Amino acid sequence: MRYLGKKSLSSVLSTVLAVSWYVLLLSTVFFAVFGFWNWLREPDPSSLRLQIQTAGLQISIAGEHLQDTFGSNFAPTGIFAAIPSLLLLLVVVHHLRRLLHSLGSDEHPFQHSNCLHMRWVGFAVLGWSVWSSIAQFIVGWQLSHHVSIPGVQLTAMLKPDVNMFILAAVILIMAEVFRMAVALREEQDLTI
């Protein structure tokens, strides 16, 4: 299978990302509306349960361990922490989709628009890495102040997402290399 041009891997990925972008956009709108609606309604204290899920662990905390102010303070924090992450993800998917669409067409890949798309992806991934670290700290701080379990101490920590930061740096470096390739191509086109 070819990587560039029509009927190539980049054109297939462009189609997949186009569908994903619309699904993600609808999911973001649904999440925002449902989150605000859920925040505005009065929760039944007996039905409160906090679930925290990580890659290898799921924690479920019953309502009796949650302090009275937990529901009113935590819901907007979770919503406001997640929405910027989803918006940055929308930016990444949008520009990847445009970049792969350009690579999937029969046009030459070294164009200024592709450099801009790569740069947007790099800065959005960088913003995502910074924002996710801050959001996780805010959510951890809220948990540490509103969850009380005998014998368990919760402490919020600000831990940067180093992997995403490195990924963003690599993408931005590649965008600069791509920009230099565009300049070389334009120079070559002028000499011929």
C-alpha positions in Angstrom: 0.0 0.0 0.0 1.2 3.5 -0.8 1.7 6.1 1.8 0.9 9.2 -0.3 -1.6 9.9 -3.0 -5.1 8.6 -3.8 -6.0 5.2 -2.5 -3.1 5.4 0.0 -2.7 5.1 3.7 -2.9 8.8 4.2 -6.2 9.1 2.3 -7.7 6.2 4.4 -6.5 7.9 7.6 -7.9 11.2 6.4 -11.4 9.6 6.0 -11.1 8.0 9.4 -10.1 11.3 11.0 -13.0 13.1 9.2 -15.5 10.7 10.8 -13.7 10.9 14.1 -13.7 14.7 14.1 -17.5 14.8 13.8 -18.1 12.1 16.4 -15.7 14.0 18.7 -17.5 17.3 18.1 -20.9 15.8 18.8 -19.5 14.1 21.9 -18.0 17.3 23.2 -21.3 19.2 22.8 -23.2 16.3 24.4 -20.7 16.2 27.3 -21.0 19.9 27.9 -24.8 20.0 27.8 -25.1 16.8 29.9 -22.5 18.0 32.4 -24.1 21.4 32.9 -27.5 19.8 33.2 -26.2 17.3 35.7 -24.5 20.0 37.7 -27.7 22.2 37.9 -30.0 19.4 39.2 -29.9 18.5 42.9 -28.3 15.1 43.4 -29.8 12.5 45.7 -27.2 12.2 48.5 -27.8 8.5 48.9 -27.0 7.8 45.3 -23.7 9.8 45.2 -20.7 7.6 44.2 -17.4 8.8 42.9 -15.6 6.6 40.4 -12.0 7.1 39.4 -10.6 5.0 36.6 -7.0 4.8 35.6 -5.2 2.4 33.2 -5.0 -0.4 35.7 -7.2 0.5 38.6 -10.8 1.5 39.2 -11.7 3.2 42.5 -15.3 3.5 43.6 -16.0 5.7 46.6 -19.4 5.5 48.3 -21.4 8.6 49.1 -20.9 8.4 52.9 -17.2 9.1 52.4 -17.9 12.3 50.4 -18.2 15.5 52.3 -21.4 17.6 51.9 -19.9 20.2 49.6 -18.4 17.6 47.3 -21.2 17.5 44.7 -21.6 21.2 44.4 -17.9 22.0 44.1 -16.6 19.1 42.1 -19.0 18.8 39.2 -18.0 22.2 37.6 -14.3 21.4 38.2 -14.6 18.1 36.3 -16.6 19.8 33.4 -14.2 22.7 33.2 -11.2 20.4 33.3 -12.5 18.2 30.5 -13.9 20.7 28.0 -10.5 22.4 27.2 -8.9 19.0 26.8 -11.7 18.0 24.3 -11.3 21.3 22.5 -7.6 20.8 22.1 -8.2 17.3 20.9 -10.6 18.7 18.3 -7.8 21.1 17.1 -5.4 18.2 16.8 -7.8 15.9 14.9 -8.9 18.8 12.6 -5.4 19.7 11.5 -4.3 16.1 11.2 -7.3 15.5 9.0 -6.4 18.5 6.8 -2.7 17.4 6.7 -3.6 13.8 5.7 -6.2 15.0 3.2 -3.4 17.0 1.5 -1.0 14.1 1.6 -3.8 11.8 0.3 -4.4 13.9 -2.8 -2.0 13.9 -5.8 -0.5 17.2 -4.8 3.1 17.6 -3.7 3.4 17.1 0.1 5.8 20.0 0.6 3.4 23.0 0.8 3.1 25.9 3.3 -0.3 24.7 4.4 1.0 21.3 5.5 3.7 23.1 7.6 1.0 25.2 9.2 -1.1 22.1 10.0 1.9 20.4 11.5 2.7 23.4 13.6 -0.9 23.7 14.8 -0.8 20.0 15.8 2.5 20.5 17.7 1.2 23.5 19.6 -2.1 21.9 20.4 -0.3 18.8 21.7 1.9 21.1 23.8 -1.1 22.9 25.1 -2.8 19.6 25.9 0.2 18.3 27.8 0.3 21.5 29.9 -3.4 21.7 30.4 -3.8 18.0 31.3 -1.2 18.3 34.0 -2.9 21.4 35.5 -6.4 19.8 35.2 -5.3 16.6 36.9 -3.8 18.7 39.7 -7.0 20.6 40.2 -9.1 17.5 40.2 -6.7 15.9 42.6 -6.8 18.9 44.9 -10.7 18.8 44.9 -10.6 15.1 45.7 -8.1 15.6 48.5 -10.3 18.2 50.1 -13.7 16.5 49.7 -13.1 12.8 50.1 -12.6 11.5 53.7 -11.8 7.8 54.1 -10.4 6.6 57.4 -6.8 5.5 57.0 -6.4 6.9 53.5 -4.5 10.2 52.8 -5.1 11.8 49.4 -2.5 14.4 48.2 -2.7 16.4 45.0 0.5 16.5 42.9 1.4 18.6 39.9 3.1 16.1 37.6 4.0 17.3 34.0 3.1 14.9 31.2 6.7 14.5 29.9 5.7 12.1 27.1 3.3 14.5 25.5 5.7 17.3 25.9 8.4 15.3 24.0 5.8 14.4 21.4 4.9 18.0 20.9 8.6 19.0 20.6 9.2 16.3 18.0 6.1 17.4 16.0 7.3 21.1 16.1 10.8 20.0 15.0 9.4 18.0 12.1 7.2 21.0 11.1 10.3 23.2 11.0 12.1 20.5 8.9 9.0 20.4 6.6 9.2 24.3 6.3 12.8 24.1 5.2 11.9 21.4 2.7 9.2 23.7 1.3 11.8 26.5 0.9 14.2 24.1 -0.9 11.4 22.9 -3.2 10.4 26.5 -4.1 14.1 27.4 -4.7 14.4 24.3 -6.9 11.2 25.2 -8.8 12.6 28.7 -9.5 16.0 27.4 -10.9 14.3 25.1 -13.4 
